[in-house]
Amino acid sequence: MVGVGNTTGDGPDVAGATPMSDPVDRETAVSRLRSWFRSHDPAGTAAQIGAAEIAGRTVAEPVVAPADVPARPFATMDGFALASDDTQPRPVEGGVAPEDDPEGLTAGAAVRIATGAPLPDGADAVVPVEASTVVDGALTTDAPAPGTNVFPSGATAAAGDTLFEAGERLSPRHASLLADVGIDRVAVRPRRSAAVLATGTEIAAGEQPDRDSAMLANVLRRWGCDPAVLDPVPDDAGRVADAIAEAADRFDFVVTAGGTSVGAGDHVGAALADTDRLGGDLLFDAVALRPGRPTTAAVVDGTLVCAFPGKPLAAHKAATLVLRPAMTGEHGTATVSATAASFVDLPDGPGAYAVPVHLRDGRAVPAGQGTDSASLYETRFRPGRVSSSTRCTLADGLAVREEPIERGEPVAVTPYEVIE
């Protein structure tokens, strides 16, 4: 369920309910999901797209450099191109611009050269203007080493180099490389279609907002998918199972929100674990991550179903810290170091805690702590409360910890921009 009163996320077990299995660690969960993504290509055929559209797309076939790039060495500074072993002073003969195709260098001479201009044959170094003296048309300078201020031919790519293997995910920065080597179109796999399905009677009846589906659709789209938000399903075991089965039949993979805990109205996890009803192969039904512990994944008729808790921060943390690296194939996340502004104790129990923090003047300020405008806890981190607070989405990132945060210590913070 996806409601303010819903304990799905990190709440206690409900009396009489079947408890979840021991949680797998986050790395194991990512590995199991990644194995499925690597072995299941999205439906459809490859398409040729322009370099301006490649962000988030997956390469369909190896991308190979058609020629040496650059074809000839060029200057990396304005100055004078010369042969490093010539005597001096050297007469300066003309100049070379980036658009020129210069003739060979006269032995013992130098030419003025602009940044990006090709070196004349016979030149092997560039001396910057500020390190040179020209008197009566003759250049005097310290003798440079061969290759000084020169970008070698073939340094970007040699003809036949494989720049991207099939299956690699492209990023905006890769468009610069493609343009440099003269490739303006790339074959990419079709976007993976993804169903986003929220559960909860209060959501289906319109009594409470669906706080998860739009968020999940947005992150999936940023990760290269083509998501579709389906109509929410009430807390009915049969209807939940039928909706999952139908989505698994129509889409490349399915994500759900809500119903993964052990309450009487939580049917998603039970449906995925019921091999008689859905015939699913359960990958895991809990992850050692809070918020986000009751994240469940199963393969239903060959289709991956990844079920997240209904509390919005729990769903977001599980999606970004577990699903994203599995989908993108990326290992590890970049962090920034900040000084902890306060002490944060962590609840007892194994696993990692994802503590939202604001980054302010080099400090990591825990979101939702007593000093924050949204006061959810004082000293001990309360993942259940934090996972319900959409205001905590205003934080700048996460401190993923297994040990308490001590005031004044350096803290590694993963910015949301990195994992979204």
Secondary structure, DSSP 8 states (H G I E B T S, - for coil): --STT--TTT----TTS------B-HHHHHHHHHHHHHH---SS--EEEEGGG-TT-BBSS-EE-SS-BSSS-EESSSEEEE-TT--SSEEEEEEE-TT-------TT-EEEE-TT-B--TT--EEEEGGGEEEETTEEEE----TTTTEE-TTSSB-TT-EEE-TT-B--TTHHHHHHHTT--EEEE---EEEEEEEB-HHHHTTSS---SHHHHHHHHHHTTEEEEE---B-S-HHHHHHHHHHHHHHSSEEEEES--SSSTT--HHHHHH-TTTT--EEEES-BSEES-TT-EEEEETTEEEEEE-SSHHHHHHHIIIIIHHHHH---S---EEEEESS-BB--SSSSEEEEEEEEETTEEEETTBTTSSS--BSSB--HHHHHH-GGGGGS-EEEEESS-B-TTSEEEEEEHHHH-
